[in-house]
Amino acid sequence: MVKKNIVILKETTYQKPTGIYGVIEKCVICKDKHIHAAEEGNVVAHCINLPRPTTYELVIDRNNKENLRLAKKYGIPLN
């Protein structure tokens, strides 16, 4: 079974021009918070607490109107 991580989109001023990144508030593997690319789909684990790579699903939270606005603004496809 593929584990799902819910992603919250955030704008960052660290990049010029302003870019976007994703935050996983609670990793399904280690239960910690991670910063990740703002994308959806099957991704090889980014969790630094894993001994070996595994694949699971990143899903952008569609119940968050700000996520939908940022996805549209930055052209992020919502699968």
C-alpha positions in Angstrom: 0.0 0.0 0.0 1.3 3.5 -0.9 1.5 5.8 2.0 0.3 9.4 1.5 1.9 12.6 2.7 -0.3 15.7 2.6 1.5 18.8 1.3 0.8 22.4 2.2 2.1 25.0 -0.3 4.0 28.0 0.9 5.6 30.9 -0.9 9.2 31.7 -0.1 11.3 34.8 -0.5 14.5 32.8 -0.3 14.4 32.5 -4.1 14.4 35.4 -6.5 11.9 35.7 -8.0 9.7 34.5 -5.2 9.3 30.7 -5.5 7.2 28.0 -3.9 7.8 24.9 -1.8 5.7 22.3 -0.1 5.6 21.5 3.6 4.6 18.1 4.9 3.3 18.8 8.3 3.5 15.2 9.5 5.6 12.7 7.5 3.8 9.3 7.3 7.1 7.6 8.1 8.8 9.5 10.9 5.9 11.7 12.0 8.1 14.8 11.6 7.8 17.9 9.4 9.6 18.1 6.1 10.1 20.7 3.4 9.6 19.3 -0.1 9.1 20.2 -3.7 5.7 21.6 -4.5 4.5 18.6 -6.5 2.2 15.6 -6.4 2.5 12.0 -7.3 4.7 9.0 -6.5 8.0 10.2 -5.1 11.0 8.3 -3.8 11.2 9.0 0.0 12.7 12.2 1.0 12.6 11.2 4.7 16.1 11.4 6.1 15.2 8.9 8.8 14.8 6.0 6.3 17.6 3.4 6.0 16.6 2.8 2.3 14.5 4.6 -0.3 10.9 3.8 -0.5 8.1 5.3 -2.6 5.0 7.0 -1.4 2.4 9.5 -2.5 2.6 13.3 -2.1 -0.8 14.9 -2.2 -1.5 18.6 -2.2 -4.2 19.5 0.3 -7.2 20.6 -1.8 -9.3 21.6 1.2 -6.9 24.5 1.6 -8.0 27.4 -0.6 -4.5 29.0 -0.4 -3.0 25.8 -1.8 -5.4 25.9 -4.8 -4.6 29.6 -5.4 -0.8 29.0 -5.2 -1.0 25.9 -7.4 -2.8 28.0 -10.1 -0.4 30.9 -9.7 2.7 28.8 -10.1 1.3 26.4 -12.6 1.5 23.3 -10.5 -0.6 20.5 -12.0 -3.1 18.9 -9.6 -3.4 15.3 -10.7 
